[in-house]
């Protein structure tokens, strides 16, 4: 979920996500004695219509199937989160939060505000706490049910930072140097003047996932390298410290971490900018015109859609590579309206922009208005929001502490 994790772990889906299973690895020790190729030629990245935190290393490209929640009393577990930086926009909502609402009904879900990730680049200390509360309120306003999902703040569970440090000791620096996002963001931020956290935050992301023994992780385009690193790191630690080595130290033996599987959206994994159909809708884009924020008033939404970039071609159509803005706006309308791609294509094929833009504007306003009303209600009741976050952190800590204690034991620490 790049830095907007969800968008820490990102999904856009109008239907059930897919699971891509790992191939057998064979367990060769030599794999863990050298830098694994995070983008090896012989380990193709699985893609679906060019979108997604799609699948990375060790994944099958043949007929992936939809994950089915366990019928037993123990549900499979999913974790995801969004950074409290900037305004939560339509891309965050359609790319992650909206999908969580369906997932919370079938899985054990933990959704958190990844505030520790928000400080890897310069930030406003006066705004961090406020933005964290606002992000939590948006989670709830969008439909996350705290009776089904644990909603909490990342920094409120100290095990995230502790596990990150332990994982860092097992992470080869070469793995991190290969991270494309670090190269891009460090260049933009001034090269050698950037903080170390920008380099190491993929290890924190691994900690976020592995701490909860996650079964599945929603993934998107800008985080696919990082989930690959998480999976590689889980296997590396399991090999270095798990199995009989752990058992000799009094542990249960076996794997320390569950190796998470990626959840793959069936379509439309990225919502694009309103000013450039080839760029992702982003909090960090300098122009607010490029995005629809979830809390934008009606007149602002109308103005942004009226002024958004389009083209001069006749009719409207999906999947024309020469018309990225057209595809993006139709996709937004599809996801907001709840209609199928075929229904939207038939409805809009003969429309011009003068007809379609008011249609899209009305659909957006109608969809976002209840979220905005609920958000204001939640923000006006600080006691309720504080309790939701405290309860969520307590539930998360129970899981996290158990994992952390196992890691300390397997790595040979003297426990208190």
N, C-alpha and C positions, 0 to 999 in steps of 0.2 A: 503498500500500500507503500515522475520518478519518486520524489520524496513524499508525496501524498499517499502514504501507504494504505493503502487499500488500498488512500490508495496504497497503503502498506501491502495489502493483498487484494488485488483488484479483480472484480468480475462485472460484466454486464450480461444480463441474460433475461429473456422473456419466458424461458422455460427451464427445465431441469438442467443443471450443469453435468458435465461428463467427467468420468474418472479415467485417467490413463495409468495403467499399472506398470510397475517396474519390470524390466527384464532380469533374468537371473544373472548375478554378478560373478558367481564362482568363488568369491571370497579369497582372492589372491593377496597374500600379505604385501607383496611388492607394490600394490596399488597405494598403500598408505605410507610408503617410504619415499615417495617422490611426489612432486606436484601433479595432481590430477589435471588433465586438460579440461578446463571449464568450458571450452568451446571446441572440443575435438571434432575433427572432420568425420570420424567414424561414429559419432554420437549425435545424430541429427536432432535438431530442435523440432518438436512436433508443433505444427501450427494448424489453425483452423480459420480459413478465410483471412489469413494475415493478421490475426488479432489474438489477444489474450494475455497474463503472467503465465503463458502457456507452458508447455512441458519442455523439459531440458534433457539432462543426461539420463541414461538408463531408462528410457521410456519406450513403450511399444507404440508403433505407428499404425498398428493394425486393429481396426474395429474396436475402439475404446467404448466402454459401456457406461451407462449411468450408474453412479453409486447408489446403492439401496441401503437405507438406514436399517440397522439391525432390528430384528423382530424380538430379540431378547430384551431383558430389562436394562442392559448396558448399551447405551447408544454410542455410536461413533462420535468422535470429537472434532470440532472445527474451531480454529482461531482466526481472527482477522481484526484489523484496526485502521484508523485514519489519523493523520497528524493534525494537531490543533493549530495549523498555520494558515493564515488567509481565511477566506470565506469558503464554506462548504458549497460546492457548486453542483450543477447538474451531472457533470462527469463523475464526481464522487458518489452521488446518489444512485445514478443508473449503473455505475461501474462497480459498486460495492454494496452500499447500505440497503438498497431496494432488494437485492438478492438475499441479504441476510434474513429478511422477514420470512421467506419461504424456508430457508435452512434451519431456522430456530425451531420449526415445528417437527423436524425429523431427526435432528442431531443435538448432541450436547454442544452448546455454542458459548464461546467466550469472545466478546467484542470489546475492545479497549481503545482508549485514546492514547496514542503513542507519543507522549510528550517528551520522552527522552530522545526520540529521533528528531524532534523539532529544534534541537539546539546544536546540530552539527554545523550549521552556518549561522552567521550573525542574526540575532533576533531581538525583539523588544521585550525586555524582562517585565515591563509593566503590563504587557498584554498576554503573556503566556498563561497565567492562571485564569484570566477572563475567557480566553479563547478555548481553554480546556473545558470549562463549564459549558460554554456555548455548544461545543462539539458534542458533549454528552447529551445535552438537551435536544439537539437535532437527531441524534440516534433514536431517542425515545419518541420524539415527535413523528419521526418517519415510520414508526411502527415496531421498533424493537421492544419486546415484552420482557421486562426484567424478572418475571416469574418463570420464563423459559430460558432466558439467556443471562449470563453474567456480564454486566456492564461495569467497567472500572477504568481507572487511570493507571497507565503503565508504571509510573513512578511510585504508586501506592503499594506495589508489590515488589519489595526490595530484592527478591530472588532474581529478577530480570538482570540487574547489574552484577550480582554475584556470579551468576552462571556465565554471563558474558566474559568475565575475567578468566574463569576456568577454561572456557572454550578458546579464549585468545591464546592460551598457552599451547594449545594443540593445533592452532591455525597457521599454516605456513604463510609467510608474508607474500610469497609469490601468488597465492590464491587471490589475495586482496588487490595486489597490483594489477591483476587482470580485469578487475571490475570496470566496466565501461563507464558507469555513472560517476565513479570517482574521477576518472580522467576528464570527463566532460565538466563536472561541477567544480573540480579544483582549478581547472583552466579559467572558468568564468569567475571564480572567487579570488583569483590572484596567485595561483601556483603555490609556492612554498609558504605563503602566509596563511594557508587554510589550517584549521585545527586537525589533529590526529583523528578525531571522532568521525570526520568525513570518510577517512580510509577504513576505519574499523566498524562503522555502523552496520555492515552486513553481518558481523558477528553478533551484534545485539539483536538483529532481526532473527538470526538462527536461535538465539537464546529465547526470544519471544515465542518461537514455534516449538522448540524441543522441550522447553520447560513444562509444557502442558501435555506432553506425550500425544501430540496432535495426530489424528488419523489423516485428515485432509486439510489442504490449505488452498484457498482461492488465489489464483495467480494471474498476473497480467504482463503485458509486453515489457514494461520497464523494470520488472522485478524478477524476470525469469532466471537471470544469472544468479541472483541472490538465493532463490530457492534451491537451485542446483548446488550452490555452496553449502546450504543448510543440510541437504541430503548427504553430500560428501562428508561433511563434518560429523554428522551423526554416525556414519559408518566408520569414520576414522577413530572417533572416541570409543565406539563399541569395540573396535579391534584392539586399540591400545590399552584399554582399561577394563573392558567387560569380560564376559565368559569366565573361564577358570581363574583368571587373575583376580577378578572381583570376588569370586567365591572363596579364594584363599584368604581374603581380607575380612571374611565374615559376612559377605553379601550374598544375595540370592543367586548370583551368576547370571549368565545369559546377556542379552542386550541391555545396555543402560538406557538408550533412547530408542523410541519408536521412530522409524524412518518415514516421514510423512509423504503422502501421495498428493499430487496436484489435482485440483478440481478445474476442469476445463469448460468454459462457457461454450454453448453451441453456436453462438453468433454474436456479432456486434460488441467486441470486447473493449472498444475505446470510443468515447464520445469526443468528437473533434472540436476545434476552435470555431467560433462563429466568424472569425476574420480570416481563417486559413484552414481549409478542409484537409490539409495534409499534416497539421500539427494538432497534438492532443490538447483538449481543453484543460487548462492548468491554472492553479492558484497563483503561480509565480509569473504568469504572463503580465507584462506591464500594463496592458490595456484591459480595463474591466469590461469593455465592449466585447471581448473575446469569449466571455462565459456568461451563463445564467446562474446566478447565485440563488440558493434555495430560499433566501429571505428577501430577494428583490421584490419591491412593490410592483403592482400591476402595470403602472405606467412605464416603469423601467424595463420590465420584460417586453412590453409592446414595442418600446423604442429600440431595444437591442435586436429583436427579430426583424423589425422594419429595416434596420440599417445593416443587417448581417450580409456577408458576402454571398453572392449567387452567380449565375452565369446567364448568358443570353440565348441558350439553346431552347428549342420548343419542347414542351411537355416535361414531365418529371419522371425520373427512373432511378432504380437502385443499380449499384455495382458497375457503373460506367466509370472506368479509371480516369477518364478525362473530365469527369464532373464530380470531384470529391465533395464539394459543398452540397450538391444536390443529394448525394447518397447520405451524407451526415444528417441533414435536416429531415429527410424522410425516415431515417433510422430513429432519430429522436421522437418524431411523431408516432412511429410504430410503438416504441417502448412506453411512451407516456399514455397513449390511448389504449394500450392493451390489445391492439389489433394484430393480426398476423401480417407477415411481410406481403403475402399475396393480396390480402384485403387492402392494404395501403397502396400497393402498386396499382391495383385496379381503380381504386378511388381517385388517385392523384395523377394518373398517367396523362390525362388531357388538360390538367390544370396549368395555369401560368403562375408566376410568383405572386402576382397581385391577389390571386385567389387563395393560394396556399398559405402565405404568411399569416393572414388573420386566422386561418384555421389552426395553424400551429400555435399561435399566440393564445387563443382561447383554450386550447387543450392544456397548455402549460399552466395558465392561470388557474384553471379549474382543478388541476392535479395538485398544484403546490399550495393553494389557499388553505386547505385543512391542515397541512403540515405547519404552515406559518401560524395559524391560530393556536394549535397545540403547543408549539414552541413557546409562544408568549405565556401560555398558562404555566408551563413547566418552569420557565425562568422566573416567574413571579412567586414560585413556591420553593425557595432555596432549601428548606428543611427536607422536602421530598427528594430533591435532586441529590443532596448530600447523603441521604439514607440509601438511595439506590446505588451510589458509587461505593459507599462503605460496605454494603452487603455484597456487592459484586467483588470487591477487593478481598473480602474475607473468604469467599468461596474459591476465588482464584488462588489465594495464598495456600489454602489447604492442599491443592494439587501441586503447586509450584514447590512448596517446601519439601514435599515427599521426594520429588525428583532431585532437588538440590542436595538433600541429605544423601541420596544414593550416589550422586556424583562425587561429593566430598569423600565418601567412604571408598568408592572404587579408585579414586586418585590417591588414596593413602593418607589423608589428613587425620590428625588427632582431633577427635570431636569432643566438645564440651560435655 
